[in-house]
Amino acid sequence: MQYMVNNMYPEFEADDLNAVLEVKQPVSTKGVRAQQKERTRRTIIDAAFCLLCAERGFMSLSLREVTREAGIAPTSFYRHFKDMDELGLTLVDEGGLILRQLMRQARQRIVVEGSVIRTSVETFMEFIEGSPNVFRLLLRERSGTSSAFRAAVAREIQHFVAELTEYLIATTGVAREEASVQAEASVTLVFSSGAEALDLDTPHRDELSKRLIFQLRMLSKGAYWYRKENKI
């Protein structure tokens, strides 16, 4: 530490170094506390995701269950979330972010693997297989009893539609209105197939992937010919 301070403050004498360390220590302590708080918050989120399954949705979880799974006292929960609803909304936001990041990675994979639709579907199915509880949350709360949750999921879905719309405009030059309609139809197909994929074994999921690829290609072809006919 003294070596670092010497390099940062070469004009300081030895007596001054202690003063620097004393000044910087509270900042370091705050940083450690912030990191610990973030780790605990992360543990709570992971615990809630872990408790979700085919038989249990978020609304059936209790605060005590989540904190027990996270290994913290129930009272500690309120240092990180106002209530279970706030935790649920955080899960929805995070679930959507995880999936959006994966689909962005899929577009990067397209450069190597070639097929836009196939690569996107494969990436999506990998997400379903690796993080089924995350998708279950998005799927269930999309039509759940909480209006706040439904609105949050609707926003996440709209993010997908918006990103795909921009991608279609950038790669095909299609008008925004037409790109938006195609993007919305594509996202609807993908989410519907995702719901079906949750309960399938690997062979049947592979068959579902092939069917989804075919459906999306038909949608893309239809959009192409629609635009072509309307230009004539």
N, C-alpha and C positions, 0 to 999 in steps of 0.2 A: 504493500500500500504506500509506504514512504517513497519508494522508487517512482510510483505513478505521480504522487504529489510533486516530487522534485522536478519531474519532467513537465508537469502542467504549470508549476509555479517556480521556475528556476531562480527568480530573484528573492525568494523567501529564505530566511535563515532557519536553523534547526528549531529555535524557539517558536517560530511562526507556524511550523508544520502542525504542531499540536492544535493550534487554533483552527487551522484549516480542517483537520480531521473532526474536531468538535462541531464545526459548522456543518460539515457534510453528513455527519452521522444521522441527524433526524431525517434528512431526505432519504437516506438509505433505508432507515427503519420504515418510513412510509411506503417506500417501494416494496419492501418485503411484505408488509401487511396487505398492500393492494394485490400482490401476487397470490398470497394465501387466500384472500377473499375471492379472487377470480377462480382459484382452484376449487374452493368449496362450492362455488356457484356452478362450476362445470360438473362437479361430482353430483350435485342435485339433478341437473339436467340429464346426465347419463343414467342416473338411477331411475328417473321417470321413464325414459325411453326403454330401459331394460325391463321394467314391469309391464309394459304394453305387450300384448300378444293377440293371437287370433280370438281368444275368448274374452279379453279384457280391453276396454277402451279407456281413454284418459279420464272420463267422467266418473268411472268406477273406482279410481284411485283415491286414497285418503292421504292427508298430509303426513300422518304417522307412518304409513307404509313407505312413502317416498323417503322420509328422513331416516327410517330404519335401514332401508336399502343403501342410502348414502353414508350411513355410519355417523350421523350427527344427531344432536338433540333437536326435538321438534321446535323449541324456541329459537334455535339458530336459523331456522328456515326464513324467519321474517327479517333477517339482516340482508337477505338477498332477493326476496320476492314479497310483494304485498300480500298475496294470497295464492291459492291454487290456480285461479283463473289467469293470473299474470304469468305463472309458470307455464300453463298450457299454451298461452299465446306466444311465449318465447319458444316453445317446442315447435309450434307451427311455423314461425319465422325461420327457425334454424333448419327445419326439415326442408322447407322450400329452398333455402340458400344452398344446402348440401346438394340437392338435385340440380339446381341451376348451374352450380360449379361443375358438376359431372357432365352436364350437357355441353358446357363450354369446352371442357376437355375433349368431348367427343368431336366437336368441330375441329379441334387441333389434330385429332387422330385421322380425320378425313383426309388431310394432306398426304398421309402415309398410306392409308388403307383404301382410299378412293371413293367408295360408295357412301353418299351422305345418309341415305335412309337406313341402310344396313348397319352402319357404324353407330348411328343414333339409337336404333332399336337395341343393338347389342349392349351399348352402354347403359341404357335404361333398365334392361333385364338384369344386368350385373348389379345395378343399384337395388332392384327388388330382392335379389338373392342375398346380397350382403347387408342390406338395411331394411328388412321387411317391416319392422315396427315403425320406422320413420314414415314409410309410405302409408301404412295402416292409419296412422294418425291423420295424415292429410286427407285420406279417403273418407274416414269416418266423420271427421269434423266438417267436411264439406257439406254434409246434410244433417249435422247434429242439431241438438236442441238449443245450443248457445248461439245467439245472433252474432256476438262478438267473434266467436270462433269461425262461424260460417263466413263472415266478412274477411277475416284474416286469411282463410284458405282461398277465398275468391281473389284476394289481392295477389297471393302467390301464383295462382293459375294465370292471372292476367300478366304477371311478370314473364311467364313462359311464353304466352302469346305475343307479348311485345317484343321479346328477344328474337323469337322465330320470325316475326314480321320483318324486323330490321335485317335479319339474315337473308330472307327471301328477296327483299328489295335490293340488297347489296350484291347478291349473286345472280339474280335474274333480271333486274331492272323493272320488275312489275310495279304497277301502281300500288300505293299504300292500301287503299280500300280492298283491292283484290288479294293482296298479300296477307292482310289481316284476316280475311275470311278463310283463306287456305290454312293459315297458322292456327286459327281457332278450331277448325275441323280436325287438324292433325293432332293437336293437344287433347281434344276430346277422345279421339281414337286411342291414343297412347294411354291415357288415364283409365279408360275402360278396360283395355287389355291388361294393364297393371293390376287392376282389381282381380281379374281372373287368374293372373299368374301367381298370386300370393298362395293359392292352395294347390298348385300343381307341382308334380315332381319334375326332375330335369328333362326327361324325354318329352313329356307333354308341354313343358314350358318352351322347349325348342320348337315344337310344332306351332305353338301359339306365336312365337317370334316370327316364323316364316309367314304365317297368315297376316300378321300385322305389317310386315314388310310389303307384302303383296297389296294390302289395303292402302297403305300410304303411297305406294307407287301408282295405284289406280287413281287416287286422289290427285297426285301430282300431274299425271297424264291428263286427267279431266280438266284441271286448271289450265294446263298448257293449251289444250285444244279450244277451251272456252275463250281464252285470250286471243288465240289466232283467228277464230271465227268472227270475233267482234271487231277485229281490225280490218276484215275484208269488206 
